[in-house]
Amino acid sequence: MNENWLETILSELAVLHRSLGSAAKYKKPGTIERSAHLLLGQITSQGPAGVKALAEEFQLDISTVSRQAAALEKKGYVYRMPDPLDKRAYSLQITELGMKELMNYKQKRLADMGELLKDWSAEDCEAFGQLLKKFNHTLLNLTSK
């Protein structure tokens, strides 16, 4: 691989990271956190899940996911469903309020991204999405080893 491209990629990733951090400072009140979006999205797409399964999915420590889940439960976004076989265990299920907040968050993010890329061609948007997906899969495979 050409070293100039590697330098460009590293530089642009640094700019992206800094930009995302700056954007978080301007987060509007009432919107959900990124971690909440990820957990709620996973529960919505894959069904009820326990803290251990969520931690494994996101390659996070169980205590981290447990704190995030507790915050979601306190806000009324999820509720605990007891495991019928193991009374100590439970799965998290999204509530109607949690689903509403997740959908609002998604719509806002889609609108923001649409505005950001409004001058890009459909082909460029598709290529960017595919390459970003490929990059993320490579990164996840690397960190899961």
C-alpha positions as CSV (number, residue, x, y, z in Angstrom):
1,M,0.0,0.0,0.0
2,N,1.2,3.5,-0.8
3,E,2.6,5.2,2.2
4,N,1.1,8.6,1.1
5,W,-2.4,7.0,1.3
6,L,-1.7,5.6,4.7
7,E,-0.7,9.1,5.9
8,T,-3.8,10.6,4.3
9,I,-6.0,7.9,6.0
10,L,-4.5,8.5,9.4
11,S,-4.7,12.2,9.1
12,E,-8.3,12.1,7.9
13,L,-9.3,9.7,10.7
14,A,-7.7,12.1,13.2
15,V,-9.8,15.0,11.8
16,L,-12.9,12.8,11.9
17,H,-12.3,11.8,15.5
18,R,-11.7,15.5,16.5
19,S,-14.8,16.6,14.6
20,L,-17.0,13.9,16.2
21,G,-15.7,15.0,19.7
22,S,-16.5,18.6,18.9
23,A,-20.0,17.7,17.6
24,A,-20.7,15.9,20.9
25,K,-20.2,19.2,22.8
26,Y,-23.2,20.7,20.9
27,K,-25.5,17.8,21.6
28,K,-29.0,19.0,22.1
29,P,-30.8,18.2,25.4
30,G,-33.3,15.4,25.3
31,T,-31.5,13.3,22.7
32,I,-30.1,10.0,23.6
33,E,-26.4,9.2,24.1
34,R,-24.4,7.2,21.4
35,S,-24.1,4.3,23.9
36,A,-27.8,4.3,24.4
37,H,-28.4,4.4,20.7
38,L,-26.1,1.3,20.2
39,L,-27.7,-0.7,23.0
40,L,-31.3,0.2,22.1
41,G,-30.6,-0.5,18.4
42,Q,-29.1,-3.9,19.3
43,I,-32.0,-4.9,21.5
44,T,-34.5,-3.7,18.8
45,S,-32.8,-5.6,16.0
46,Q,-31.8,-8.8,17.8
47,G,-34.5,-9.0,20.6
48,P,-34.2,-9.0,24.3
49,A,-30.6,-9.5,25.5
50,G,-28.7,-9.8,28.8
51,V,-25.9,-7.5,29.9
52,K,-23.3,-10.2,29.3
53,A,-24.5,-10.8,25.7
54,L,-24.5,-7.0,25.0
55,A,-21.0,-6.7,26.5
56,E,-19.8,-9.5,24.2
57,E,-21.4,-8.0,21.2
58,F,-19.8,-4.5,21.7
59,Q,-16.6,-5.9,23.1
60,L,-17.0,-4.0,26.4
61,D,-16.6,-4.8,30.0
62,I,-19.8,-6.2,31.7
63,S,-19.6,-3.5,34.3
64,T,-19.7,-0.8,31.6
65,V,-22.7,-2.2,29.9
66,S,-24.4,-2.8,33.3
67,R,-24.0,0.9,34.1
68,Q,-25.4,1.9,30.7
69,A,-28.3,-0.5,31.1
70,A,-29.1,0.8,34.5
71,A,-29.2,4.4,33.1
72,L,-31.5,3.3,30.3
73,E,-33.8,1.5,32.8
74,K,-33.8,4.6,35.0
75,K,-34.9,6.7,32.0
76,G,-37.7,4.2,31.2
77,Y,-36.1,3.2,27.9
78,V,-35.7,-0.5,28.8
79,Y,-37.2,-2.9,31.4
80,R,-35.9,-6.2,32.8
81,M,-37.5,-9.5,31.8
82,P,-36.6,-12.2,34.3
83,D,-35.2,-15.4,32.9
84,P,-37.7,-18.2,33.6
85,L,-34.9,-20.7,34.1
86,D,-32.5,-18.6,36.2
87,K,-34.3,-16.2,38.5
88,R,-31.0,-14.3,39.0
89,A,-30.6,-13.5,35.3
90,Y,-32.7,-11.2,33.2
91,S,-32.9,-9.8,29.7
92,L,-33.4,-6.2,28.7
93,Q,-36.4,-5.3,26.5
94,I,-37.0,-1.9,24.9
95,T,-40.0,0.1,26.1
96,E,-42.4,2.2,24.0
97,L,-40.6,5.3,25.2
98,G,-37.2,3.8,24.4
99,M,-38.4,2.9,20.9
100,K,-39.7,6.5,20.4
101,E,-36.4,8.0,21.6
102,L,-34.5,5.6,19.4
103,M,-36.6,6.5,16.3
104,N,-36.3,10.2,17.0
105,Y,-32.5,9.9,17.4
106,K,-32.3,7.9,14.1
107,Q,-34.4,10.4,12.2
108,K,-32.3,13.3,13.5
109,R,-29.1,11.5,12.6
110,L,-30.4,10.6,9.1
111,A,-31.4,14.2,8.5
112,D,-28.1,15.5,9.7
113,M,-26.2,13.1,7.5
114,G,-28.4,13.9,4.5
115,E,-27.7,17.6,5.0
116,L,-23.9,16.9,5.4
117,L,-23.8,14.9,2.2
118,K,-26.4,16.8,0.1
119,D,-23.8,17.8,-2.5
120,W,-22.4,14.3,-2.9
121,S,-23.5,12.1,-5.7
122,A,-25.5,8.9,-5.0
123,E,-22.5,6.9,-6.3
124,D,-20.1,8.7,-3.9
125,C,-22.4,8.1,-0.9
126,E,-22.8,4.5,-1.8
127,A,-19.0,4.0,-2.2
128,F,-18.3,5.8,1.0
129,G,-20.8,3.7,2.9
130,Q,-19.4,0.5,1.5
131,L,-15.8,1.4,2.2
132,L,-16.7,2.6,5.7
133,K,-18.5,-0.7,6.4
134,K,-15.5,-2.6,5.1
135,F,-13.1,-0.6,7.3
136,N,-15.3,-1.1,10.4
137,H,-15.5,-4.9,9.8
138,T,-11.7,-5.0,9.4
139,L,-11.3,-3.0,12.6
140,L,-13.8,-5.2,14.6
141,N,-12.1,-8.4,13.4
142,L,-8.8,-7.0,14.5
143,T,-10.0,-6.0,17.9
144,S,-11.9,-9.3,18.5
145,K,-8.7,-11.4,18.2
